[in-house]
Amino acid sequence: MPTEDTEELLLPRSRVANERLHAMIPGGAHTYAKGDDQYPENLAPVISHGRGAHVWDIDGNRYVEYGSGLRSVSLGHAHPRVIEAVRRELDRGSNFVRPSIVEVEAAERFLATVPTAEMVKFAKNGSDATTAAVRLARAATGRPRVAICADHPFFSVDDWFIGTTQMSAGIPAATNELTVAFPYGDLAATQELLTRYQDEVACLILEPATHTEPPPGYLAGLRELADRHGCVLIFDEMITGFRWSEAGAQGLYGVVPDLSTFGKALGNGFAVSALAGRRDLMERGGLRHSGDRVFLLSTTHGAETHSLAAAMAVQTTYIEEGVTARLHALGERLTAGVRDAAAAMGVGDHVVVRGRASNLVFATLDENLRPSQRYRTLFLRRLLAGGVLAPSFVVSSALDDADIDHTVDVVAQACAVYRKALDAADPTPWLAGRPVKPVFRRRA
């Protein structure tokens, strides 16, 4: 593993590979959240391979990994049960001119796992699924506006959402005007929005839960508001799906949306997402209705057999092995350890762990208790030096107690340096380069 001293953590091969990536791939990665600007300067490892809860970079360093695959690899890398299911399909062909029987089996398995949905259609990424949900809502209601939850960071790469972010270049203002926002947890504000745009809002789309639990009665209140105003309620369960329960947040909280979208953990790293929901809405994208046809999801690779086999294996593993409960147990152990370590070093108010145990993030606050990218940089440098790759503290079920204990030890070392920086009221001497940057920003 890398040494304790960050100055000795040298990544010469990764640095060269990052230059090659930027020369050919805009942003140097295929997801902005994986960009090297999200890591301390010259400390963005390029990965060679992963196994379980560990990854190795091309410089030979091993890390305990969190947030694996942007929360998608929740069972750990190269999970045997998933890999076996995928390999069985690879020799049988992956894509045909007609649906394969695997599509039937995968749909049946999904709807048995998420019984609040009546139909499902698979795709390859979350953006396609959420955009399809919005399109269905607009078609069903005949209304133009989309109401998004302002407190949730990401819904889609498509114009209806990206136009609301700092990276709105290339998106017409007229498109942006059709998206409005409501605050999470505030039913009165949502009521006011729906009244202001009476009969114009096609849908409310939100993550049912994120880093905080929904206030009591909130989701049920949204359900009632959507019904009263005739709009479609959409739950984006990309993150909450499986991590909150096998049936998602809707299964845990008992509030049924009209449409919901799943991804991330569904394939344990394999490319598969899902749009699910009420039959009468979903059928508008099918052949068994009398209304205008909706071009829903029509993807060449949406039903690749091996990805659907991976999804079925993931669902079986979650249910038979109690994975959601394990994720919560691991997250609770990590939360307690990090909080204790931070408190012991006198930075308990500055290094803050938040979120549901299965979906933990951390905040790095400055001497005035404001979020700080510079202190985040310091913290990440120390974690990397100790062999912990952690843009978040989102756990996978492949972690064990030794991994958690090692992480807590490294966090304690990081917090000791954090304390020195706070005492100096300046983390600059410990940064060794530019600070990490927010994903959504207007200028590179």
C-alpha positions, 0 to 999 in steps of 0.5 A: 500500500502507499506509504503514510507520507503523502509526499512519497505517494508517487504515481508516475504511470498514472500521471502519464496515463492521465495525460493520454486520457486527456489527449483523446477523451474530453475530460479525461474520463467517461464520467465527470465525477471520475475526472482527475480534477476531483482528486488532488493534483498528481494523485489521481490513480488510474486503475489496473483491476479490482477484486472485492473491496480493493483496487490496484492502480497501474503504479502497483498501489492497492487501495480499499475502495469506497463509492465503487463505480459511483455506487454501482459495484455494491457487491464488490468487484468481480463478484463470483455469482455475478461473473458466473451468470455473465459467463454463462450468457457470453457463449450463447450470444449477447444480442439478437434481432428478436428478444431473447428469453433472458429478457422475459426472465429478467423482467419477471425477476425485477417485478418480483423484486420491486412488486410496486411496479407493474411493467419494466423496460431495461436500458443501459444508463440512468439518464435514458431511464429518467428522460423516458419517464419524463417523456411518458409524463408529458405524453400522459398529461399533455403538459410541458413543465418538469418539476425537479427536486432542487436539492438533488444533484443529478438526474440526467445528462439530457437537456431538461436537467443539465440546462439547470446546472452550471454546465448549461452551454449548448442548451437553448434557454427555451428548454431551460424555462420548462424545468422548474424546481421544488425544495426537498421536504417542503410540501408547502413550497411544492404546493405553491409551485404547482398552484403557480404553474396550474395545469402545466407541470407534467411530473414531480421527479426526485430521489425519495431519500438521499443523505437525510431521511424524508420527513415524516409524511413527506413522501405520502404528502407528495403522492397526495399533491401529485394526485390532486394536481394531476401530475406524475410522481417519479422516484429516481431510485438510481441510488436508493434502489437496493441500498435502501431495500431490495425494492428500493425506497418505495419498498421501505417507506411504503409510498408508490410512485407512478414511475421509478428508475433504477440503475447503479447497483442493479448490475454490480458494474455491468451496464443496465438500468430500468424504468418501471411503473404503472401499466397504463403509463408504461403501455403508452410506449408499447403496442397495446393502447389506442392513444398516440405512440410514445417513443419510449426506450428503444436501445440497440444494447438495452437487452444485452443478455449478459447485463440482464443476467448480471442484474438477475444475479444481483437481485438473487444475491441481495435477497438470499444473502441479506446484502442490504442489511450487511451494507447498513452494518458495515456503514454503521461500523464505519460511521462510528469509527470515523466520528470517534477518530475525528473527535479524538483529533479535535476535528469532529465538527469539521470532518462530518459523516452524513447519510444513510449507513448504506450511502455515506458521504463526508463533508470537509468544513473549514475553520468557520464550518463552511464546506471547503474544497481545500480541506477536502483536498488535504483529507483526500491526499492523506486517505490516498497515502494510507491506501484508501480511495474514498471520494465518498464513504459509500460501502460495498458488501465486500468490505470486511472488519479489517478494511473498516478498521484500516480505514478508520486508522487512516482517517485518524492520521488524516484528522491529525493533519487536518487539526494542524491546518485548522490551527494554522487557519490555512491548509495550503502547506498540505495541499501540494497543488491546486484544490479539487474542484466541483463537478458542476462549474461553468469554466474548466 
